[in-house]
Structures are given as C-alpha cells and as structure tokens.
C-alpha cells in the first residue's frame, strides 16, 4: 500500500472508467471530469466497468505514479452515482483496496468489563 499521511486527500471518480487509459488519459479525466489538478498531490482512484480493476493516479512531487490492482474474486465497492467524485480518507481507501465495504465498516465490540 502507498504510505499516505492521514491528511492526504483521496478522490474516487464515480462511474466506470475506460481502463485502457494510462498516465495521460487519466490525468485528462482528473482535469476535465473531476475538475482538479493531477499535480495537486491528491490521490485519484478509477474503477473499470466490471468492477474488479482499480487504478490510482498520484503525483509524488517528482512525477505521476500509476498503481493498479485487480481482484481475483469479487469487486471493489464503489459509489452508485454515475458522475462526479467522492472524497475518502486514507483509511477508507485502504479498506476499499482490501475489498472491505468502506461505507459501513464493522467495528469490533468493545468489552464492558476487564477480565
């Protein structure tokens, strides 16, 4: 996983993205669809039509980085809206990349008494 500080901004591009796009194509989507700068230091996530592939675009201060992950089984949990963007925390992004439903994480029960 990319070591992101807790203050990092993470944006999901809602809807399906053509996963044949690379650095330049995704950077254009960030500018035109998400109305943000791909060189802002934020991390931008895109999901394919089938839902089993995610690409992350991130500017690390020296250049653009492109990361991808494909699920062997299952799909990545993605917002239902067809257009726009959704903001996530780095913790929610970690859950998303692990295949966990980041919208409703299950918390472990806290014990009421010690011992």
N, C-alpha and C positions, 0 to 999 in steps of 0.2 A: 504494500500500500504506500501511497505517496505520503510522506510525513508533512501534514498540514498543521499550521498553528490553529488554535481554537478560534482565532479572529478571521480566518480565511473565509472568503466568500465563495459559495458554490451555487451554480445555477444549472437547472435542468431545462433543456429545450423540450417543451411539450410536443406531443405528436411524434410521428415516425420520421426518421431522417434516412436519407439515402446513404447507406454505409460504404458505398464505393468512394465517398468523398475523403480526401486526405487533409493535410495541413491547410492548404489554401482554401479549399471548398468549405471546410468547417469555419475557418476564420471569417469568410464572407457571410456565412449564416449568423455568426455572432454579431457582426456589424449590422446586417440588414434585418434579421428577424428578431434577435434579442435586444437590439439597439444598445450594444455595449462595445467596448474596445477589447479585442482579443489580447491586447498587450497590457491590460489593466492589472494582471496578477491574479485575477479570479480564475476559478476552475469551471469549465463549461462541459456539461455531460450531454451526450446524444445517444438515443436508443434506436435500433433498427426496427423494421416493420414486424419481424417475427418476435421481437422482444427478448431474444437470447444473446444479443450483442450490444455492448455499450462502448462508446469511445469518449475519452476525456481529453480536452484541449486545455493546455495550461502554459502560460508564459512564465518562465523561471527567472527572468531578468537578463538572460543572455539570448534566448531564442524560444520558439514554440516547441512544446513537448506534446506528443500524441500517444496516449495509452489506450489499449483496448482490452476488453475481457469478454469472453464468450462462455456462457453457461453450458455445461454438458447436459444437464437436466433442469427443467424449469425455466422461468422467465424473470426478468428484472421487474420489480414493482415500479410502475410509472404513473404519473397523474393522468386522469381521464380527459383533461382538456386537450383540444386538438391544436391550439396555437398558444403562443406566449411562453413565459418562463416561470419557473418555481424556484424559490430560494431555499437552500438546505444548509444545515450546519455540517461541519466536517464529520461529526458523529453519525448523523443521518446518512451521509454519503458512504461511510464505512458499512453501515447496516445494509444499504442498498446493494453495494458491491458483494456482500456476503449472501445475498438472496433473502434477507430478512425484510419483512414489511416495515419500512421505516416510518410509515404513517401511524401505526399503532403498535409500538414495541411492547412486549410483555415484560413487566417488571417482576422480579422475584419477590416473594412475600418476605417482609421484614419480621423477624421473630419478636414477639412481645416480651418474653422473659429470657434472661440468660440462664443457661444450664439446664 
